[in-house]
Amino acid sequence: MSAEEIERLVRRALPDAAIEITDLAGDNDHYSISVTSSGFAGKTRVAQHRLVMDAIGGMGTKLHALSVTTKTK
């Protein structure tokens, strides 16, 4: 899964999101993502991370590793 695809999927779920993605190993399989969105307001950290993971459809076989950081605008 490419960084562009991840960003597109997250942006579809959280249109106002500021998104930073880093390919940690250069293999399109290990990423770090930082998402800042007002859509996280009032949600626990677990719920925020779940929103991001649900947006990309979970990891399944498309990603090996994804480190998620979330912040509220």
Summary of the structure (lengths in Angstrom):
residues: 73
radius of gyration: 11.3
end to end distance: 26.9
largest distance: 35.0
contacts: 201
relative contact order: 0.26
helix: 34%
strand: 30%
